[in-house]
Amino acid sequence: MTSPLAPARGRTASPGHPPKAARWRGPLIAWLFLAPALLLFLYFKFIPMFVGLWKSLFKVQTFLGDEWVGLRNYQTIMGDDEFGAAIWHSVVLALGTTVGSLVLGLGLALLIEGPARYLWFVRTAAFLPVVTTMAAVAEVWRIMFHPADNGMLNVIIGWAGVAPQPWLASEDSSLWSIMLMSIWRGTPYDMMIFLAGLVGVDRTLYEAAAVDGASTWRRLRHITLPALRPVFWILFTLAAIRGLRVFVEVYVLTNGGPNGSSEVLMTLIYKLGFQKNELGVASAGGIVLFAATLALTVIVQMLRRRQAT
């Protein structure tokens, strides 16, 4: 006869430690939900990346078979004046777009930050350029950049007594015109991120600074900007990558012209691969762009961590 006080035989889960099947159930369900997206990423993103790396080592000949050339495609890129000019244009465009969108985005965020009810409309209207298709935006700006006296932008600057500008039609101003449009489109995105960062700033610091007699500029310099430092790092990385990988706006507005004055790395890669059928050199250019983007991201993260420590 078994005593009722005797411990029951069989497996019982110890308190605080769920069964093994229960521990695996949550991650398994999560991976099952992620599987379709991961498969799409694998097929349309990661596999083409490795194929592009492989093709960059060959002279691609569609019907004659690929010929192994090793690093010759990369040597062609490094020694080609067109590639050098395209890289320089990409860097200038990325720096100008990044600085301009950050400064204007912060300014707009400070202006429309607050609990007022009407501000939701202002924020929505300011954010519209981001959700609009890039090709449509570029086409509208191409019409606005019409170099004649009756062009929209020339009429606007004419009200201030400024002479009509050639905009996209000049080698000296084509790249700066594209930068102007890129800043206009990137500013609302940075503004929304800054608004999210401003929500986390402790309001008691502003009250204490106001009691101590600190001016608006001092409060901005010593409270707001230090609190937004992580946001600056994130936006700088995203904006710089966005500037390096610019393609649609350049392709629609100038297609790299006039005379290559606005040619960037992405448009040059496109022309080499799909117009001149030099897929090996184009693949090497894509790998160089990927390496530059990766290096930029790593450097920014290293600087951020060093400053944080």
C-alpha positions, 0 to 999 in steps of 0.5 A, a space after each residue: 500500500 502506497 502512502 499518500 504522502 509519497 511523491 508521485 512518480 513521473 516527470 514534473 516540470 521544476 518551477 521556473 523551468 518550462 518544458 523543453 517543447 514549450 521553450 522552443 514553441 515561441 521561437 519556432 512560431 516566430 521563424 515560421 512567420 518570418 520564413 516567407 520574408 526571409 525566402 524573398 530576401 534570400 532569392 532577390 537580395 542575398 543570392 544576387 549579391 553573391 552572384 554579383 561578387 562572382 561575376 565581378 571576377 569574370 568578363 561576362 560574355 552572354 553567348 560565348 561563355 564567361 572568361 576569368 579575369 580575376 581582379 582586372 575589373 577592379 583595376 579598370 574601375 580604379 584607373 578609369 577617370 569616369 569612375 573617379 568622377 562618379 565616385 566624387 560626385 556621389 560623395 559630394 551629393 551624399 555629404 550635401 544631402 546629409 548635412 542639408 537634410 539634418 539641419 533643416 529636419 532639426 529646424 522643422 522638428 523644433 518648430 512643430 514639436 508640441 502637443 497642439 492639435 493642429 500640428 498633426 496636419 502640419 506634420 502630415 503635410 510635411 511628411 508627404 514628400 517621403 511617401 511619394 514615388 521618387 520617379 514622380 517627385 523627380 519628374 515634377 522637379 524636372 519641370 520646375 527646373 525648366 531653365 527658361 525665364 518662365 520656369 517655375 523656380 526661375 519665376 520664384 527667384 525672380 521675385 527676389 531679383 535673382 537672374 534666371 538660372 540654367 539649373 539642370 542644363 549647366 555643368 556647374 549647377 546640375 549636381 547642386 540642383 539634384 542636391 536641392 531636390 534630395 534635401 527637400 525629399 530627405 528633410 521630412 524623414 529626418 524631421 519625424 525621427 527628430 520629433 521622436 527623439 524630442 519626445 524623450 527629452 526630460 522637460 524638467 531640464 528645460 524648466 530648471 534651465 529657464 529658472 536659472 535664466 538660460 536663453 533659448 540658444 543655451 537650452 538648445 545647445 546644452 540640453 536638446 542637442 546632447 539628448 539628440 546625439 544618438 538620433 544624430 548618429 542614426 540619421 547621419 548613417 542613414 542619410 549618408 547611405 541614402 546619398 551614396 546609393 542615389 539613382 532614380 533622381 539622377 536618372 530622371 533629372 539628368 541621366 548623368 548629364 550634361 557631359 557627365 557633370 552629375 554622373 554618380 556611381 549608381 547611374 554609371 553602373 547601370 549604364 555599364 551593365 544594361 547599355 554597354 553590356 559590360 556586366 563584369 565591370 558593372 558588378 565590380 562597381 556594385 561591390 565597390 559601392 557595397 564596400 564603401 557603404 559597409 565601411 561607412 556604417 562600421 566607421 560611424 558605429 565605431 565613432 558612436 561607441 567610442 564617444 559613448 564610452 
